[in-house]
Amino acid sequence: MDKTALILVDIQNDYFPGGKMTLEGVEPACANAARLLQHFRDKRLPIFHIRHLAVQPNATFFCRIRPEPRSTRRWRPCPVRPWW
């Protein structure tokens, strides 16, 4: 059995411009992740999206309600996509 999989960790709104903790180089990193993601989707290989999400009502970081930057839409999980 092939053990190849793509694991995308913490490509989150708060790391992009306008977020709570903008990271340097986040746009090129996201572009690379998007290329890898497309390759894995095309090959129908397993993909795992991992993100932190604040559950406290007064949280100011990793909140669900923040608008999604356009650049992050490229790596969003497909609504339903079994890999097997």
Helices and strands as residue ranges (DSSP letters): E 6-9, G 13-15, H 26-42, E 47-50, G 70-75
